[in-house]
């Protein structure tokens, strides 16, 4: 039903808008009221013939959302009971579900730092929500989104809905109530999907696989690329809730440890720009195999041959990581907020370059490898030795000159 022109409090609906949450969403602009109200909001509007249960659910959803103060969750402006609407302040965002096809087709490179940056932002949001007694319960790439600047947004709090079948946690597949440990599983599912380009559960016999809960097959490709990350995902997504990390804060600490070892520069902005390109409708399960998005362009400069093998030799970085053809690196761009990675004091490094791969790919083709974790520690050691040698040489020359 077209709601254009509808007045909701000080706002007037101007057009429909895509928001990664359930319900009928509309873009509205302020036409009256106090100047402290935002100029533009997203409205969740009930149909005119909404039932009492629907209105009660809208009120409950509003009460849940207004308790959350995390800046990555769209903030509530107000509940308009007479119209049956909630106003939210949030920028336009694009869900990460659109990145899955890009990962499978090797159109969207993903550095370890960027992956960990997104997951750290997500765990921080979940930790704050759990501290306020709120459980999300159905995390998946479709309700984790990026805005135009690369900022992470988490949608879906307060919804009474089931996650997509291929992202349903094992306990929910067994008709158990969600808990904070369900969100631990959800963070792992988002990370797994971003690395592999595939949901945790296969497209066939999805319900049976979810009830069984084993993700060993889905994590196997990650084990070959980054064993330490694979072990983390396996624990976070354990079928038994008591075998998972005891909280998202515990999961966050392990992610921070991985980030410190990996180093690197996060570039969420480039992913957000790629996601914002025009594309056909996408879903979380089986994304289309052809779309007008193009590979992220590689940087100017030397290009490594595709057959180069790079292996970590830093003992502090954990098991060695070997890769085959290197994916296209994310382009350098304006400085952006690193979020949690910046707070952990990571050093920026340059990513290797490789020509863009052919975009034609089938859903069953091999998963593109992550770019190698660079040996930044060795580079610092070599630089320190060179500087020390130069200083010693200068001292010896000065002493010889004056004696």
Secondary structure, DSSP 8 states (H G I E B T S, - for coil): ---TT-EETTEEEEEE---SSSSEEEEEEE-SS-TTS-SEEEEEE--TT--HHHHHHHHHHHHHHHT---TTS-EEEEEETTTTEEEEE---EEEGGGHHHHHHTT-S---HHHHHHHHHHHHHHHHHHHHTT-------GGGEEEETT--EEE--TT------GGG--HHHHTT----HHHHHHHHHHHHHHHHHSS-SS-SSSHHHHHHH---HHHHHHHHHH-HHHHHHHHHHT-SSGGGS-SSHHHHHHHHHHHHHHH-----HHHHHHHHTS------SSS--S--S-------SS----TT-------GGG-S----SS--------S----THHHHTT-------------S---TTS----------HHHHHHHHHHHHHHHHHHHHHHHHHHT-
